[in-house]
Amino acid sequence: MRDQHRTPPSAAAWVLIALAAGFITIMIILPVASILMMALRQGWGGLLQALTRRETVQAVLLSLWVMAISLPITAVFGIAAAWAITRFRFPGKKLLLALIDLPISLSPIVVGLMFILLYGRYGIFGGFLQGIGVRVIFAPPGLVLTTLFILLPLVVRELIPTMQEQGSSEEEAALTLGARGWRMFWHVTLPNIRWALLYGLILASARAAGEFGAASVVSGLIRGSTVTLPLQIDIYYNEYMSTMAFASSTIFFGFAGITLAAKQIVGRRLRRELEHKEAADAA
């Protein structure tokens, strides 16, 4: 039961609250408000015109296409890796965890350069791939590959704590009752991790939508073909089409609102599920 007689904040607490509020105002509220003001400088008609411009629509569709491919692959890899790490003992487990975390510490520019060295025209695999008619760098597949690399740890790192917390008792019970393979996965494992999986995919989708560094290296900025929304916004700004750039940026505000709402809902369900699991184990 919550304490109804809370101690009022002290002077030090008010100072900390003021510092936090001031920092958030300067670093978040004012920048967002300034972009919205610039986006509406030519009114709602100008904003709508920018959002329906052919280049903007093509960039949005390409970004959605990259996400539609990369997110399911990230989910499959995340489940497989988290399951292997939490359910089995094998040599090199710590190395595998370190490699999974590698994309977090690498600059996206470096990631793009790595894929150029591998799949570029004169790369290790690029010559062979181009010989059979497959183009990766300066083509949409390059965007997918770099996005997959960057998203690699997000789902895994959300699933591992959940699967460790829940343990393997239910899966062992299912095996004892005769469940095997996919049946156990669909009826036992997946229902237990579904909210953690959704939470990780929400974080991954936000990261994929805003990817700029690696995409700028491998895309070649071929308009109508390899320009995602962040790249298109950069093109608008560099070509002194600032209103177009700021107006297109508002798409991310809408996406951020949806992502944050989904994150709160899924996070609440995940915490509730873990609390129920802890209560059941205690009983």
N, C-alpha and C positions, 0 to 999 in steps of 0.2 A: 504493500500500500504506500502511496506516495506521501511524503512528509508535507503536511499542510502548514507547518510552522517553519518556513524557510528563513534563513538568515538573510537580511537585505544585503545587496552588494556593497562592499567596502569602497573606499576612495580609490584604492589600487585597482579594484575590479572595474570601476567606471572608467579609469584611465585606459585600461586594456581594451574595454569595449569601444571607447572613442577611437583608439588607434586602429582597431580592426575595422570599424565602420569607415574611418577616413581612408584607410588603405583600399578597401573594397570600392569606395566611391571613386577614388583616383584611378585605380587600375582596371575596374570593370564597368561601373555605371557610366562614368563620363565618356570613355571610348565608345561604348555601345550607343549612347545617346547621340554622340557626334556623328557616327556613321548613319544612324537613322535620320538625323537632320539633313545630312548631305544627300541621302538617297531620296528624300522628299523635297529637295530644293526646287525641282520642276513640277511638284505636285504629284498627286496620285496617278495622273495620266502618264507622266514621265516615268514613274516607277513601273507601271504596268508595261509600258513600251519597252523598257530595259529588260524586264523579266520575260517578255515574249519575243525578244530579238532572236533571230535564227541561231547566231553563235552561242547565245546563252542556253537556249533549249538543247542544242547539240551537246554542249558541255555537261549539262545536267543529265542527259540520257546516258552519256558515256560514263559518268561517275556512278550512276545507278547500275549500269551494266557491269562495271568492275566490281562493285559491291555484291551484286547478285551471284557472281562467280566465286569471289574470294571468301565470302562469309560461310557458305556451306562447307567448303574445303577446310577452312579454319576450324569449324565446329567438329568435323570428323577427326582431324588431326588432334584437336584439343582433347576429345573424349578418349582417343586411343592412347595418347601420351599420358594423360592423367591416370587412366586405368592401369597402364603398365607401371607407372611410378608408385602408385599407392597400393597396388595389389601384389606386386612381385618383387623379389630380390634378385638382382643381376649385376654383374660387373659393369662399372661405368655409369651407374645411376647418377652420381654427383656430377659427372662430366656432362651427362645428358641435360640435367637441370641447368648447368652453367651455359650450355649451348642454346637452350630454349630462351634464356634471359639475354643472350647476346644482342638481339635486335633493339633492346631498350637502351643499351649503352652506345650503339653505333649511330653516327650522324647519318640522316637519310641521304645526304649527298654521297657519302661513302658507299651506302647500299646501292645507289644507282650506278656508281662507277664499277662496283663488283659485278653487277649483272652485265654491264657493257663488256667487261673483260671476258665474261663467260659466253655471252650470246650475241655480242656485236659481230659485225661483218668479218673482222679479223680475230675474233675471240676463239676460245678453245672449242666451243660447239657451234659457233655462229656460221662458219663456212659450211659445215655439213648440213645444218638446218636450212640454210639458204639454197644449198644444192638440191634439196628435195622440196623446195618451194615454201618453206616455213620461215616467216619473218617474226622475230621476237622484239628486237630493239627498234625503236622508232615505229612501233606498232602497238595495238591494244594488248597483245599478250605480255609485252614487257611491263605494262602498267599493272596487270594482274599479278605477275611474279613478284614485283617489288612490294605490292600491297600485301601479298601473302607473307612475305618475309617480315614485314613490319608488324603484322597482326599476330605473328606466331605465338608470342607468350601470353597474349591477353586472355584467351579462353582457358588455356592450361592453368594459369595462375589463379583463376577463379574456381576451377573445378577441384584442384588438388586439396585445398583446405576443407572443402565440403565433403569430399570422399574420405579424407582422413578422419573427419569428425564423425561421419556416419558409420565407418567401419565396414567390415565385410560379412557381418553375421547374417544379414538377410540374404545375401547372395549364397552363402554356405548353406543356409536353410533351404533355399530354392534348389540347390544342387542335390541336397539330401532327398528332397521330394521328387526328384527326377527331371527337373528343368535343365535344359542344356542350351548352350550357345546363345543364339539370337533370342530364344524365348525368355531366357533369364534376363538378357539385356533389356528387351522391350518392356517386360512386366515388373522387373525389380530395379535394375540399375538406373535406367533412364528416368522413371518417375521420381527417384530419389535425388537426381541431380538436375532436373529440368529447370528449376529456378536459377541455380548457379550458372547453368549453360546459357539461359536467356540473358542473364546479367552480363556475362562475358561477351555475348554477341552484341549487346547494346553498346558496350564500351568499344568493341571492335568496329562497329558500324560508324560510330562517331569519329574514330581514328581514321578509318578508310576514307570517309567523305572529305576530310580536311587534308589529306596527304598532298604535300607540295614538293618537298625536297627531292626525294627519289624520283617522283613522277617527272619533274622538270628535267632530270638528267636523261631518262630513258625514252621520253616521249618524242623528242625532236620538235615539239610544238607545231605539229602538222595540223593546221586548222580543219576542223570538221572530221578529224580522224583520231588524233591522240591528245586532244586538249580537254582535260577535265575541268570542272568548275573552278577550283582554286587557280589553275593555270590561266583560265579565261579571264578571271578577275585581274590577275597580274598583267595580262596583255592589255586589257582595257586601261589600266592605270598607267602603264608605260607608254601608251599611245595617247595620253592626255585626255582620255575619255573618263574623267573621274566620276561623273554622275553615274555612268554605266557600271563602273567598278563598285561604287558604294551601293547602288541599287541591287546588283547581283549578290553582294555580300549579305543582303537581308535574307536570302534563301537559307543561309547557314543559321540565322537566328531562328527561323521557323523549324529547321531540322534540330537545332539545339533544344528548343522548347519541347519537341516531341521526345527527343532522347532523354532529357532530364525527367520528364513525367514518367516515361516508361521505366527509367532507372529507379525512381522512387517507388513505383508500384511493385516492381520485381524484387527490389531490395527488401521491401517490407515483407513480402511473401517468403523470401528466403530466410530472413531472420525469424519469422514466425515458425517456419518449418523446422529450423534448427532448435528453437526453444521447445517445440513439441517432442522432438527427438530426444533432447536432454531430459525432459520430464518423464518420458517413457522409459529411458534407461535408468533413471533414478528410482522409478517405481519397481 
